């Protein structure tokens, strides 16, 4: 039996340059009219304020993720059914983050250091788990499918998309919300010990079977193509794609002291280096790359895109291709969010 094609059908963002669905949250980034990465800072409130009841008293990573997931579900046309209590059993949650729980862990350590462990509240113990972001998302939006959190370094965002697709192919879920989130907090800056600009925000993408999405009236942004792991970005990319590609989204620059000749592993008509624009994005980068590539593919700026995440050559790296889906059938209805917020051409 043929495996279904898995597509991106919704994008939501909570980031310094905007908040809400892709049309609001990524347009400024793609136009290049945002300030330097060091000046960026996501603030509370904004277009996602209707989700505020789900973000109070949460750590920053969870708050950022909650504000990105709501718009993504609305963009995919799933929000209304979930709000009515329908379909949650079939929607998975996959999170990629490197530092999502660090703020909570450091707060607990400080409390123990200052007042002993007896001063810790049992109500905050769960927040020290790396899984806290995914937990709050599933509770807030009623997502009762599988819930996974990946904390596996720079390739994590692309790995999260791969595992979300696997859950759909294995029929463990009909759709999945994939979240990349990294908070730029004092504990993160203290841990990394440098002043390099870092991404502070979250991006969420909804992925599901393309046929199922079309059947319910949604229109895919882009199809997920090949994925591979390798010893370095070049090896991973060559395992996924041969020949020229319309769009290349490279990984973070290697750490200081690691040589990099700057050569892309593929011939690309256009390169968008999100890390250079936003600062180091850690586990969020792959999901950010997917969102940007999907938006450009949907807008006709590219038919093929290749994203790469990982360290220097020889280190773990991942690559993922995104492809333009077939043209929609004439007269097919689109989801409400699609017709209002995306160009149907």
C-alpha positions in Angstrom: 0.0 0.0 0.0 1.3 3.4 -0.9 2.3 5.7 2.0 0.4 9.0 2.1 2.3 12.2 1.4 2.5 14.4 4.5 2.1 18.1 4.1 2.3 21.3 6.1 -1.2 22.8 6.4 -0.8 25.4 9.2 1.8 27.7 10.5 1.8 29.8 13.7 4.5 32.1 15.1 5.3 33.9 18.3 8.5 35.8 17.7 10.0 39.3 17.9 8.9 40.4 14.5 5.3 39.3 14.8 2.7 36.9 16.3 -0.1 35.0 14.8 -0.6 33.0 11.6 2.1 32.8 8.9 0.8 35.7 6.9 1.3 38.0 10.0 4.1 36.3 11.7 6.6 35.6 8.9 6.0 38.3 6.3 8.2 40.8 7.9 11.0 38.2 8.3 10.9 37.2 4.6 10.8 40.9 3.5 14.0 41.5 5.4 12.5 44.6 7.2 13.1 43.4 10.8 15.8 44.9 13.1 19.0 43.2 13.9 18.8 39.9 15.7 20.4 41.4 18.9 17.5 43.9 19.2 14.7 41.4 18.9 12.6 40.3 21.8 9.2 38.7 21.8 6.7 40.4 24.1 3.5 39.3 25.8 0.2 40.1 24.4 -0.3 41.0 20.7 -2.6 39.2 18.2 -2.5 36.0 20.3 -4.0 37.7 23.4 -7.1 35.5 23.1 -4.9 32.6 24.2 -3.7 34.5 27.3 -5.7 32.3 29.7 -3.5 29.4 28.7 -0.2 31.2 29.2 -0.5 32.8 32.7 2.0 31.5 35.3 3.9 29.4 32.7 7.6 29.5 32.0 8.7 31.5 29.0 9.2 28.6 26.7 5.7 27.3 27.4 4.2 30.7 26.9 5.9 31.2 23.6 4.8 27.8 22.4 1.2 28.3 23.4 1.0 31.5 21.5 2.4 29.9 18.4 0.2 26.7 18.4 -3.2 28.5 18.5 -2.6 30.4 15.3 -1.2 27.3 13.6 -4.3 25.3 14.5 -6.5 28.1 13.2 -4.5 28.4 10.0 -4.9 24.7 9.4 -8.7 24.9 10.0 -8.6 22.5 13.0 -9.2 25.0 15.9 -13.0 25.0 15.9 -13.3 21.2 16.0 -10.7 21.0 18.8 -12.5 23.7 20.8 -15.7 21.6 20.5 -13.9 18.6 21.9 -13.6 16.7 18.5 -10.5 15.2 16.9 -8.1 15.7 19.8 -7.4 12.0 20.1 -5.9 12.0 16.6 -3.6 15.0 16.9 0.0 14.4 18.1 2.4 17.0 19.6 6.1 17.0 18.9 8.4 19.6 20.5 12.0 20.5 19.7 13.8 22.6 22.3 17.2 22.7 23.8 16.7 25.1 26.7 13.0 25.0 27.3 13.1 23.8 30.9 16.3 25.5 31.9 14.6 28.5 33.4 12.6 26.3 35.7 15.5 24.1 36.7 17.7 27.0 37.6 14.9 28.6 39.6 14.6 25.4 41.6 18.4 25.1 42.1 18.4 28.7 43.4 15.6 28.0 45.8 17.4 25.0 47.2 20.6 27.0 47.5 19.0 29.8 49.3 16.3 28.0 51.5 16.9 24.2 51.1 14.8 21.7 49.2 11.9 22.0 51.7 11.1 25.4 50.1 10.3 23.8 46.8 6.6 23.5 45.9 5.4 20.2 44.6 3.3 22.3 42.1 6.4 23.3 40.3 8.3 20.0 40.2 6.7 19.0 36.8 8.1 22.2 35.3 11.6 21.0 35.6 11.0 18.3 33.0 12.0 19.0 29.4 8.5 17.7 28.5 6.8 20.7 30.2 6.3 22.6 27.0 4.5 19.8 25.2 2.4 19.0 28.3 1.0 22.6 28.5 0.2 22.6 24.8 -1.7 19.3 25.0 -3.7 20.5 28.0 -4.5 23.9 26.6 -5.6 22.7 23.1 -7.0 19.3 24.0 -4.5 17.3 21.9 -4.7 13.7 23.2 -2.5 12.0 20.6 1.1 11.0 21.2 3.3 13.7 22.8 7.0 13.7 22.2 9.8 16.1 23.1 13.2 16.1 21.4 16.3 17.7 23.1 18.9 16.4 20.7 20.8 19.5 19.7 21.0 21.4 16.5 19.3 18.7 14.3 16.3 18.6 16.7 13.9 20.7 14.7 14.2 18.6 11.5 14.1 15.4 13.6 10.8 16.6 15.1 9.3 17.0 11.7 10.5 13.5 10.7 9.0 11.9 13.8 5.8 13.8 13.4 5.6 12.3 9.8 6.3 8.9 11.2 3.5 9.1 13.6 1.1 9.9 10.7 2.5 7.2 8.5 2.2 4.6 11.3 -1.4 5.8 11.8 -0.6 6.7 15.4 -2.1 10.2 14.5 -4.0 11.8 11.7 -2.2 15.2 12.2 0.6 16.6 14.3 1.6 19.9 15.7 5.4 20.4 15.5 6.8 23.1 17.8 10.3 24.6 17.8 10.9 26.9 20.8 13.9 28.5 22.4 13.7 31.2 25.1 16.5 33.7 25.4 16.5 34.0 29.2 19.1 34.9 31.8 19.7 31.1 32.6 20.3 30.4 28.9 22.7 33.3 28.6 24.5 32.2 31.7 24.8 28.6 30.5 26.1 29.5 27.1 28.5 32.2 28.4 28.5 34.4 25.4 26.8 37.5 24.1 25.9 36.1 20.7 22.4 37.0 19.5 19.9 34.2 20.0 16.4 33.5 18.8 13.7 34.1 21.4 10.4 32.7 20.3 8.4 29.8 18.9 7.1 28.5 15.6 4.5 25.8 15.2 3.5 23.9 12.0 0.7 21.5 11.5 1.4 18.5 9.4 -1.0 15.9 8.1 -1.8 13.6 5.2 -2.2 15.7 2.1 -5.2 13.7 0.9 -6.9 14.0 4.3 -6.2 17.8 4.3 -7.7 18.2 0.9 -10.7 16.1 1.8 -11.6 18.4 4.7 -11.1 21.5 2.6 -7.6 22.6 3.7 -4.9 23.6 1.3 -1.3 22.5 1.9 1.5 24.9 1.9 4.2 22.3 1.0 4.8 18.6 1.0 7.5 17.1 3.3 10.1 15.3 1.1 13.1 13.2 1.9 14.9 13.3 5.3 18.3 12.0 6.2 20.9 12.1 9.1 24.6 12.3 8.4 28.0 13.2 9.7 27.8 16.9 8.8 25.3 19.0 6.8 26.9 18.1 3.4 26.5 14.3 4.0 22.9 14.7 5.2 21.9 17.0 2.3 23.5 14.8 -0.4 21.5 11.9 0.9 18.3 13.8 0.5 18.8 15.8 -2.7 20.8 15.5 -5.9 21.1 18.4 -8.3 20.1 22.1 -8.0 17.4 23.2 -5.5 15.4 26.4 -5.6 16.0 27.3 -1.9 18.7 26.3 0.5 18.3 27.0 4.3 21.7 26.4 5.9 22.4 25.4 9.5 23.8 27.6 12.2 27.4 28.7 11.6 29.9 26.3 13.3 31.2 27.4 16.7 34.2 29.7 16.9 37.4 28.0 16.0 35.8 25.4 13.7 36.7 26.0 10.0 33.9 26.5 7.5 34.6 27.2 3.9 31.1 28.6 3.4 30.3 26.2 0.5 26.7 25.1 0.3 26.3 21.3 -0.1 23.8 21.8 -3.0 23.5 24.3 -5.9 20.7 26.6 -4.9 19.1 29.5 -6.7 18.5 31.3 -3.4 19.9 30.9 0.2 18.1 32.2 3.3 20.3 31.9 6.4 17.8 32.3 9.3 20.5 31.9 11.9 22.3 34.9 10.5 19.1 37.0 10.6 17.8 35.8 14.0 20.8 34.6 15.9 21.4 31.0 17.1 18.1 29.1 17.2 19.2 25.7 18.6 16.3 23.2 18.5 13.9 25.7 17.0 15.9 26.2 13.8 14.6 23.3 11.8 10.9 24.1 12.4 11.6 27.8 11.6 13.2 26.6 8.3 10.2 24.5 7.5 7.8 27.3 8.1 9.7 29.8 6.0 10.3 27.3 3.2 6.6 26.3 3.2 5.5 29.9 3.0 7.8 30.6 0.0 6.8 27.4 -1.8 3.1 28.2 -1.2 3.7 31.7 -2.6 5.3 30.4 -5.8 8.8 31.7 -4.9 10.2 28.1 -4.9 9.2 24.7 -6.1 11.8 22.9 -4.0 13.6 23.7 -0.7 16.2 22.0 1.3 16.8 22.7 5.0 19.9 21.6 6.9 20.6 21.6 10.6 23.7 20.5 12.5 27.2 21.4 13.5 30.4 21.3 11.6 31.4 18.5 9.3 31.7 15.2 11.2 29.0 16.2 13.7 25.4 15.0 13.7 23.4 16.8 11.1 20.0 16.4 9.4 18.5 17.5 6.2 14.8 17.7 5.0 13.4 18.6 1.6 10.1 20.5 1.1 8.3 20.3 -2.3 5.4 22.2 -3.9 2.3 20.1 -3.8 0.2 19.4 -7.0 -2.1 22.3 -8.0 -5.4 22.2 -6.1 -8.4 20.9 -8.0 -10.5 23.7 -9.5 -13.4 24.7 -7.3 -12.2 22.9 -4.2 -13.2 24.7 -1.0 -10.4 25.9 1.3 -10.4 26.1 5.1 -11.6 29.4 6.5 -8.1 30.4 7.6 -6.7 29.7 4.1 -9.2 31.8 2.2 -8.8 34.7 4.6 -5.1 34.7 5.2 -3.4 33.1 2.2 -3.4 33.8 -1.5 -5.3 30.9 -3.2 -3.4 31.3 -6.5 
